[in-house]
Amino acid sequence: MVTPERQADGALLLTALIWGSGFVALDYSLQYGFTPGLINLIRFALGTLILLGILRRHVAAIPRQTWKKGCVAGVFFFLGFYLQAWGMQYTFTTNSAFITSTNVILVPFIIWIVFKRFPGVKAIAACALSLFGVMVLTSGEGFSLSFNFGDFLTLLCAISYAAHICYLNVAAPETKALHLTFVQLLVVALLSLAAFLFFEVRTLAEVAWLRGILPLVYLGIFPTTLCLFMQTYGQQRTTAAKAAILLSMESVFGCLLTVAFGLEPLTVPVALGGLIVFGSVLLMEYNPPAWKRNAGQKGGNHGAR
């Protein structure tokens, strides 16, 4: 029998896999003249319309508390997307990938500092191992240790993503996943519209709509709508630290898929870094056999006496 915890793990891993496939679709969209702001606007607007069609009259029944929580989570999510796109204009792609992934080590400390919940030594060690794996993954492609304005923006992006994961861990268990997903999508779509009208509306003439629309439709349906729902669903049933580690597999899946599609070659750093990140997932999943736990408990009781 599959436990709710295993279902949550599966949902988060599938989220990471589909997010990884989004790198390929995003690459094609950028090649056809779509700007990051326009991509975010279309993908989140499409996601909002999809869930609006599913929920229909039930939208009016969404509790006020869910709207409040969804607005907060949506702001964090939007800031993560927007700051990452902004920062990528001033730094290397590999720097952006690595710094964004630092959210995995930020999550347990935010939980510890803000919510006064110590995540455990194993969770912190697994998060650190995952971050090291991503560093190895990106090291062979021009990764630079210099810190510039783009890196600073990307660090703010990582903080926003970490805050989103932590906040969902608190907000999601008390709400319906579909309702909370809809509110988040709507908030990000509206904020993306405002950012696009303010900064990027002049770029519309350069867009090859017919060539780039299919990758955008894929982004809107799968890496955006489906994945945000699965992330919200998964975080209803697991810890924030574990969710961050499972979602960090996005970088591994992204590299594997770009290699599979012939966009990048398979290198030693990619293979080694991917194995290290996967090792962090195994470490987080590892639980000692019952006889070892019992022996530890007996030993502890004996010593206390």
Buried (B, 14 or more C-beta within 10 A) or exposed (E): EEEEEEBBBBBBBBBBBBBBBBBBBBBBBBEBBBBBBBBBBBBBBBBBBBBEEEBEEEBEEBEEEBBEBBEBBBBBBBBBBBBBBBBBEBBBEBBBBBBBBBBBBBBBBBBBEEBEBEBBEEBBBBBBBBBBBBBBBBBBBEBEEEEBEBBBBBBBBBBBBBBBBBBBBBBBEEBBBBBBBBBBBBBBBBBBBEBBEEBBEEBEEEBEEEBBBEBBBBBBBBBBBBBBBBBBBBBBBBBBBBBBBBBBBBBBBBBBBBBEEEEBEEBEBBBBBBEBBBBBBEBBEEEEEEEEEEEEEEEEEEEEE
